[in-house]
Amino acid sequence: MAESDDKWSGRFDRAKGKAREYFGKLTDDDVEQAKGKRENMLGKIQEKYGETKETAEQWLAEFEHKYLNSDDESDEPR
């Protein structure tokens, strides 16, 4: 279940750089335009990668687990 946009936004704001690295096809502008909203970020991932919402959701969940829910610093860019 998705958490509130406010809570997600606060945590995501601290991890913008990691999002840019993890989702290599996203530009700094793409990440900024998402405005810390999860649904906006899903849309950007779908748009840049040409993937389904389900795939984008899976990728974003993996990113959240890795960078928003833990201290694991290993990354495998997309």
C-alpha positions in Angstrom: 0.0 0.0 0.0 1.3 3.4 -0.9 2.2 5.8 1.9 1.0 9.4 2.0 2.5 11.8 -0.5 3.7 14.1 2.4 5.7 11.3 4.1 7.1 9.9 0.8 8.0 13.4 -0.3 10.0 14.2 2.8 12.0 11.0 2.5 12.4 11.3 -1.3 13.7 14.9 -1.0 16.7 13.5 0.8 17.3 10.8 -1.8 16.9 12.8 -5.1 20.5 12.3 -6.1 20.2 8.6 -5.6 17.0 8.5 -7.7 18.9 10.2 -10.5 21.7 7.6 -10.3 19.4 4.6 -9.9 17.1 5.6 -12.8 19.9 6.7 -15.2 17.5 7.8 -18.0 15.9 10.4 -15.7 17.3 13.9 -15.9 17.7 16.2 -13.0 14.7 18.1 -14.4 12.6 14.9 -14.5 13.3 14.2 -10.8 12.6 17.8 -9.9 9.3 17.8 -12.0 8.1 14.8 -10.0 7.9 17.3 -7.1 8.4 14.5 -4.6 5.1 12.9 -5.5 5.2 9.1 -5.9 2.6 9.0 -8.7 4.5 11.7 -10.6 7.7 9.7 -10.3 6.0 6.6 -11.6 4.9 8.6 -14.6 8.4 9.8 -15.3 9.8 6.3 -15.1 7.1 5.0 -17.4 7.7 7.8 -19.9 11.5 7.6 -20.0 11.7 3.8 -20.0 8.6 3.0 -22.1 7.5 0.5 -19.4 4.1 -0.5 -18.0 2.8 1.1 -14.8 3.3 -2.3 -13.2 7.0 -2.5 -14.1 7.5 1.1 -13.1 5.8 0.4 -9.8 8.1 -2.6 -9.2 11.2 -0.6 -10.0 10.1 2.3 -7.8 9.4 -0.1 -4.9 12.9 -1.6 -5.3 14.3 2.0 -5.2 12.2 2.8 -2.1 13.4 -0.4 -0.3 17.0 0.3 -1.1 17.2 4.0 -0.5 14.2 5.2 1.5 13.8 2.2 3.9 17.4 1.1 4.5 21.0 2.1 4.8 22.1 -0.2 2.0 24.4 1.8 -0.3 25.0 -0.7 -3.0 23.2 0.2 -6.2 22.5 -1.3 -9.6 21.5 1.6 -11.9 18.7 1.0 -14.4 
